[in-house]
Structures are given as structure tokens and as C-alpha cells.
Amino acid sequence: MIYLDKLGGQQSYQTNGLRFNDYWHFRNWYLKETGNGKMADNLAGFTYTGDDGTLKTINPPKPKRDRETGEIIDMEPRLKTPTQRKMATAQSQEARREKSK
């Protein structure tokens, strides 16, 4: 699986691989990570090994929709870009410094 940063650079994301029981578990994980597809451009290269041993590609899942209205559900992405992670770390360190004063 490949993670693309804001500048288009490719970075490996969890190189040890992720294992899912079935497609629906993969779909739920993907939608949670990407915020229901908001950050879909940042994850790519999904594959699995078929029963015959060949490597098969998985297309990204479609976003979850509201059952009644059919509108795409708004979710906060769990996946963070390297810049977002640095900013979050700096904010938490600042909060700790303020707390210790």
C-alpha cells in the first residue's frame, strides 16, 4: 500500500501489510482512514492474494451514504499527512508546556 503526501511523494504505509477477514472489513477500515473518501487520493495500491496464488488489485470502495437521503456521510479522516502529524505533535507539546507552568 502506498501513501501519497501533499507534495506527491510516495511513502510506504504500514509496510508489514494489513490483513482483513473479508472485503467488508477492508471497506470499513478504508472509509475510517480516509474520512469516507475525503483523503482517497492519499492511499493507493491495494492488493490481495487470490485462492490461486495470483496477486489481485482492489479498487477503492465507494463512500458510505445515508440510507434515507442517499447523501454521502461526513466523517473525519483518521489518516494524517506528515505535516498534519507534525502540527498535532507541536500542539500537544505546547499544551503540556502550558500545563506544567
C-alpha positions as CSV (number, residue, x, y, z in Angstrom):
1,M,0.0,0.0,0.0
2,I,1.3,3.4,-0.9
3,Y,0.7,6.7,1.0
4,L,1.0,9.9,-1.1
5,D,1.9,13.0,0.8
6,K,0.7,16.6,-0.1
7,L,3.7,17.1,-2.4
8,G,3.0,13.9,-4.4
9,G,5.9,12.0,-2.8
10,Q,5.3,8.3,-2.2
11,Q,5.8,6.8,1.2
12,S,5.2,3.3,2.4
13,Y,2.2,3.0,4.8
14,Q,2.3,0.1,7.2
15,T,4.8,-2.0,5.2
16,N,4.2,-5.1,7.2
17,G,0.8,-5.3,5.5
18,L,-2.7,-5.3,6.8
19,R,-4.9,-8.4,7.0
20,F,-8.7,-8.4,6.8
21,N,-11.2,-11.1,7.3
22,D,-13.2,-10.1,4.2
23,Y,-13.9,-7.1,1.8
24,W,-16.3,-5.5,4.3
25,H,-13.7,-5.3,7.0
26,F,-11.3,-3.7,4.5
27,R,-14.0,-1.3,3.3
28,N,-14.8,-0.2,6.9
29,W,-11.1,0.4,7.6
30,Y,-10.6,2.3,4.4
31,L,-13.6,4.6,5.0
32,K,-12.5,5.3,8.5
33,E,-8.9,6.1,7.5
34,T,-9.9,8.3,4.6
35,G,-12.8,10.0,6.2
36,N,-15.3,8.3,3.9
37,G,-13.2,9.0,0.8
38,K,-12.1,12.6,1.6
39,M,-8.4,11.6,1.5
40,A,-8.9,8.9,-1.0
41,D,-6.1,10.3,-3.2
42,N,-3.6,9.7,-0.3
43,L,-3.9,5.9,-0.3
44,A,-3.4,3.6,-3.2
45,G,-2.1,0.2,-4.3
46,F,-4.5,-2.2,-2.6
47,T,-3.9,-5.9,-3.4
48,Y,-4.6,-9.3,-2.1
49,T,-3.6,-12.9,-2.9
50,G,-6.3,-14.8,-4.6
51,D,-7.1,-18.5,-4.0
52,D,-5.0,-19.5,-7.0
53,G,-2.0,-17.5,-5.6
54,T,-2.1,-14.6,-8.0
55,L,-1.9,-11.0,-6.8
56,K,-5.1,-9.2,-7.5
57,T,-5.9,-5.4,-7.3
58,I,-8.7,-4.0,-5.2
59,N,-10.4,-0.8,-6.3
60,P,-11.1,1.8,-3.6
61,P,-14.6,1.4,-2.1
62,K,-17.4,3.8,-2.8
63,P,-18.2,6.2,0.1
64,K,-20.9,5.3,2.7
65,R,-24.3,7.0,2.0
66,D,-27.2,7.9,4.3
67,R,-29.9,5.2,3.8
68,E,-32.8,7.6,3.7
69,T,-31.4,10.6,1.8
70,G,-28.7,8.9,-0.3
71,E,-26.2,11.7,0.6
72,I,-22.6,10.9,1.4
73,I,-22.0,10.7,5.2
74,D,-19.4,13.2,6.5
75,M,-16.6,11.5,8.5
76,E,-13.4,12.9,10.0
77,P,-10.4,11.1,8.4
78,R,-8.1,9.2,10.8
79,L,-5.3,9.3,8.3
80,K,-3.0,12.3,8.7
81,T,-0.4,13.7,6.3
82,P,3.2,14.1,7.7
83,T,2.6,17.9,8.0
84,Q,-0.6,17.3,10.0
85,R,1.2,14.9,12.3
86,K,4.0,17.4,13.0
87,M,1.4,20.1,13.7
88,A,-0.5,17.8,16.1
89,T,2.7,16.9,17.9
90,A,3.7,20.5,18.3
91,Q,0.3,21.4,19.6
92,S,0.3,18.6,22.2
93,Q,3.8,19.6,23.3
94,E,2.7,23.2,23.7
95,A,-0.3,22.1,25.7
96,R,2.0,20.1,28.0
97,R,4.3,23.1,28.5
98,E,1.4,25.3,29.4
99,K,0.0,22.7,31.8
100,S,3.4,22.4,33.6
101,K,3.7,26.2,34.2
